[in-house]
Amino acid sequence: MTENQQQKNLSYYCELFSNLNVRTKYQPVLLLTIIDFISQNIIETNKILISDELLDTFKKYLNKLDPEANKNPGLQYPFIALKKREIIHFEFKPDVKEEELITINKSITKLKQAVGYVSLDQELFEFLQDTETRRELIDTLINVWFSSAQKELQEILDINQSFEETGTEAVEETETTRKFYMRKSLVRDSFFRKAVIHAYDYRCSLCQLRVIKSLSQSIVDGAHIKPFAQFYDNKIDNGISLCKNHHWAFDRGIFSIDDNYQVLISDNFAEDSPNTKPIRDFQGETILLPNSQTYFPSLEAIQWHRQNVFRQ
């Protein structure tokens, strides 16, 4: 392995993603689209076709993330820019003439005529096979233009709501493609997480722990109260900010919340917490809530959790 290859770890790609040109958002949006296709097994090998399905979904995401963007963007430009950064690589068709190579920057049609497929760095493609590293890379791309310092919560919420309103959109299935549902998208899920934890100031609503390693890494999760897989509800009031341990406990009914936002603890678990506050000691405490009541957990959602998940 060469010295250059050894440097291509996860931190290398996070830094590379953080330094993308986001003036038009084309580059990070194209990467988000490719990553989402990988997560849904629409892209299964490191030979990525510049298909109508990919381009159509790219335009849908661009419209969600940057509504003011050009309605007919030069779709060839993010491909060319990412190639220059050596994030993606072109495999030219064997019969391509020199004049076709010269004209690939003129239109997406010219690019498709010259390029058989594109590929990612192999190291990057392998990182994207893992759920956790894939999530970290997606969060890094999203944080490129929504840093915690900006505190543009409303813009994040607007994007999350836009995904929510069109969650069942799909690219039509044909003989050669599979349906791509935005409601299953890791991108929309990342915006939900960011909206929720931002509303709670990156703290766990139960223990108030706050640890941030970087703009894209926080110890807390934006947890769904009613599971997304069942209800497809990414509204912020179906979310609560929880650290990793308490997210696990909440999903398994070890604790819940009453209608006054006070903690209810199950009797149906064993616990040994020599160095941290035991979960049982949170009984009756009021959880940390967002500054704005608009973002408080929905009473309907927490009632559902008590009735269907909480193990009394």
C-alpha positions in Angstrom: 0.0 0.0 0.0 1.4 3.4 -1.0 1.8 6.3 1.4 -1.0 8.1 -0.4 -3.3 5.1 0.0 -2.5 4.8 3.7 -3.7 8.4 4.2 -7.1 7.7 2.7 -8.9 6.8 5.9 -12.3 8.0 7.0 -10.9 11.3 8.4 -9.3 11.9 5.0 -12.7 11.7 3.2 -14.5 13.7 5.9 -11.9 16.5 5.4 -12.2 16.2 1.7 -16.0 16.5 1.8 -15.7 19.4 4.2 -13.7 21.4 1.7 -16.1 21.0 -1.2 -17.2 24.1 -3.1 -20.8 24.7 -1.9 -21.6 27.9 -3.7 -24.2 26.1 -5.7 -24.3 22.8 -3.6 -24.1 20.7 -6.8 -21.0 18.7 -5.7 -22.3 17.7 -2.2 -25.8 17.0 -3.6 -24.4 14.7 -6.3 -22.4 12.8 -3.7 -25.5 12.6 -1.4 -27.4 11.1 -4.3 -24.8 8.5 -5.1 -24.5 7.5 -1.4 -28.2 7.2 -1.1 -28.3 4.9 -4.2 -25.6 2.8 -2.6 -27.5 2.5 0.7 -30.6 1.3 -1.2 -28.7 -1.1 -3.3 -29.6 0.7 -6.5 -25.8 1.0 -7.0 -24.3 -2.3 -6.1 -20.8 -2.1 -7.6 -18.2 0.6 -8.0 -19.3 1.2 -11.6 -21.8 4.1 -11.4 -23.8 4.7 -14.6 -24.8 8.3 -15.3 -28.4 7.2 -15.6 -31.6 9.2 -16.0 -32.6 7.8 -12.6 -29.5 9.2 -11.0 -29.8 12.5 -12.7 -33.5 12.9 -11.9 -33.0 12.1 -8.2 -30.0 14.5 -8.1 -32.3 17.3 -9.4 -35.0 16.4 -6.9 -32.5 16.6 -4.0 -31.1 19.9 -5.4 -34.6 21.3 -5.5 -35.2 20.3 -1.9 -31.8 21.4 -0.5 -31.5 24.6 -2.6 -34.8 25.8 -4.0 -33.2 28.9 -5.5 -30.8 26.8 -7.6 -31.0 27.0 -11.3 -33.9 24.9 -12.4 -31.9 23.5 -15.3 -28.4 23.2 -13.8 -25.4 22.1 -15.9 -25.4 18.6 -14.6 -22.0 17.8 -16.1 -20.3 20.3 -13.9 -20.4 18.5 -10.5 -19.2 15.3 -12.2 -16.2 17.2 -13.7 -15.5 19.1 -10.5 -15.5 15.9 -8.4 -13.2 14.2 -11.0 -10.8 17.1 -10.6 -10.8 16.5 -6.8 -10.2 12.8 -7.5 -13.3 11.8 -5.6 -14.8 10.2 -8.7 -13.0 8.8 -11.7 -14.2 8.5 -15.3 -14.1 5.4 -17.4 -14.2 6.6 -21.0 -15.9 4.5 -23.7 -13.3 2.7 -25.9 -14.5 4.3 -29.1 -14.4 7.9 -27.8 -12.7 10.4 -30.1 -10.5 13.2 -28.9 -13.0 15.9 -29.9 -15.6 14.2 -27.7 -13.3 14.5 -24.7 -12.8 18.2 -25.4 -16.6 18.8 -25.4 -17.6 16.8 -22.2 -18.0 20.1 -20.3 -20.6 21.4 -22.7 -23.5 19.3 -21.6 -24.5 16.3 -19.6 -25.4 14.6 -23.0 -21.8 15.1 -24.2 -20.5 13.7 -20.9 -22.7 10.6 -21.1 -21.7 10.0 -24.7 -18.0 10.0 -23.7 -18.1 8.3 -20.3 -19.1 4.7 -19.8 -19.4 4.9 -16.1 -17.8 6.7 -13.1 -16.3 5.2 -10.0 -15.5 6.4 -6.5 -12.1 5.9 -4.9 -12.2 2.2 -3.9 -11.4 3.1 -0.3 -14.4 5.5 -0.2 -16.7 2.9 -1.9 -15.7 0.4 0.8 -16.4 2.9 3.6 -19.9 3.5 2.1 -20.7 -0.2 2.6 -20.7 0.3 6.4 -23.8 1.8 7.9 -22.0 3.9 10.5 -19.2 5.3 8.3 -21.8 6.0 5.6 -23.9 8.0 8.1 -20.8 10.0 9.2 -20.0 10.9 5.6 -23.6 12.0 4.9 -23.6 14.1 8.0 -20.3 15.7 7.0 -21.7 16.6 3.6 -24.8 18.1 5.2 -22.8 20.1 7.7 -20.7 21.6 4.9 -23.4 24.2 4.5 -25.2 23.9 7.9 -22.5 24.3 10.5 -23.5 24.4 14.2 -22.0 27.9 14.3 -24.6 29.2 11.8 -27.6 28.1 13.9 -29.9 28.3 10.9 -32.5 26.0 12.6 -35.4 27.3 10.6 -33.7 26.5 7.3 -32.9 23.0 8.4 -36.6 22.6 9.6 -37.9 23.9 6.3 -35.8 21.3 4.4 -36.9 18.5 6.7 -40.6 19.6 6.3 -40.1 19.6 2.5 -39.0 16.0 2.6 -41.9 15.2 4.9 -44.4 16.7 2.5 -43.1 14.7 -0.5 -42.0 11.6 1.3 -43.7 9.2 -1.1 -42.1 10.6 -4.3 -40.4 7.9 -6.4 -38.7 7.5 -9.7 -41.0 5.3 -11.7 -39.9 1.7 -11.9 -39.0 0.3 -15.3 -37.5 -2.9 -16.6 -34.0 -1.7 -15.8 -34.5 0.4 -12.6 -35.9 -0.1 -9.1 -38.1 2.4 -7.3 -36.2 5.0 -5.3 -38.4 6.2 -2.4 -37.4 9.5 -0.9 -39.2 8.4 2.3 -36.5 5.8 2.7 -33.7 8.2 2.0 -30.7 8.5 4.3 -30.4 12.1 3.3 -33.9 13.0 4.6 -33.1 10.9 7.7 -29.9 13.0 8.3 -31.9 16.2 8.1 -34.4 14.9 10.6 -31.5 14.0 13.0 -29.9 17.4 12.6 -33.1 19.3 13.1 -33.9 17.4 16.3 -30.5 17.6 18.0 -30.1 21.2 16.9 -33.4 22.0 18.6 -32.1 20.4 21.8 -28.7 22.2 21.6 -27.0 18.9 20.9 -27.9 17.6 24.4 -29.5 14.4 25.5 -33.0 15.2 26.7 -32.7 12.7 29.6 -29.2 13.1 31.0 -28.3 16.4 29.2 -24.9 15.0 28.1 -23.4 17.1 25.3 -20.2 16.0 23.5 -19.3 17.2 20.0 -16.2 16.0 18.3 -16.7 17.9 15.1 -19.5 19.6 13.2 -20.6 16.2 11.9 -20.2 14.2 15.1 -22.3 14.4 18.2 -22.9 11.9 21.0 -26.6 12.4 20.7 -29.1 11.1 18.1 -32.3 12.5 16.8 -34.5 9.6 17.9 -37.9 8.8 16.5 -40.6 8.5 19.1 -43.0 6.6 16.7 -40.8 4.5 14.5 -40.2 5.8 11.0 -40.3 2.4 9.4 -43.9 2.1 10.6 -45.3 5.7 10.4 -42.9 7.5 7.9 -43.1 10.5 10.2 -40.1 12.8 10.2 -41.8 15.8 11.7 -39.6 17.3 14.4 -42.3 16.7 17.1 -41.9 13.0 16.4 -38.3 13.4 17.5 -36.3 13.6 20.8 -32.6 14.1 21.3 -31.0 11.2 23.2 -27.4 10.0 23.8 -26.6 6.5 22.4 -27.3 4.7 25.6 -30.6 6.4 26.4 -31.7 6.1 22.7 -31.2 2.3 23.0 -33.2 2.3 26.3 -36.0 4.4 25.0 -36.4 2.2 21.9 -36.7 -0.8 24.1 -39.2 0.6 26.5 -37.0 0.9 29.5 -38.2 4.5 30.0 -40.9 6.7 28.6 -42.4 10.2 29.1 -45.8 11.3 30.5 -47.9 14.1 29.2 -46.1 16.6 31.5 -42.8 15.5 29.9 -41.7 13.7 33.1 -39.7 10.5 33.0 -41.4 7.1 33.6 -39.1 4.2 34.4 -39.9 0.6 33.8 -39.5 -2.0 36.6 -38.7 -4.7 34.0 -34.9 -4.4 33.6 -31.6 -5.0 35.5 -29.0 -2.2 35.9 -25.5 -1.7 37.2 -24.2 1.9 36.9 -21.2 2.3 39.1 -19.8 5.4 37.3 -22.9 7.1 35.9 -26.3 8.2 37.1 -28.6 5.1 37.0 -31.6 5.3 34.7 -33.9 4.6 37.7 -32.8 7.8 39.3 -34.4 9.8 36.5 -37.9 8.7 37.6 -40.2 11.8 37.8 -37.6 14.3 36.4 -38.7 16.6 33.6 -36.8 16.0 30.4 -34.8 18.8 28.7 -37.0 20.5 26.2 -36.3 22.8 23.2 -36.5 26.5 23.8 -39.5 26.8 21.5 -42.7 24.9 22.4 -43.2 24.4 18.7 -40.6 21.7 18.8 -41.8 19.9 21.9 -42.4 16.1 21.5 -46.0 15.5 20.3 -48.2 14.3 23.1 -49.9 11.9 20.6 -46.4 10.4 19.8 -45.4 10.0 23.4 -48.8 8.5 24.3 -48.2 6.0 21.5 -44.8 5.2 22.9 -46.2 4.6 26.4 -48.9 2.3 25.0 -46.8 0.3 22.5 -43.2 0.4 23.6 -43.0 1.2 27.3 -42.5 -2.0 29.4 -44.1 -1.2 32.8 
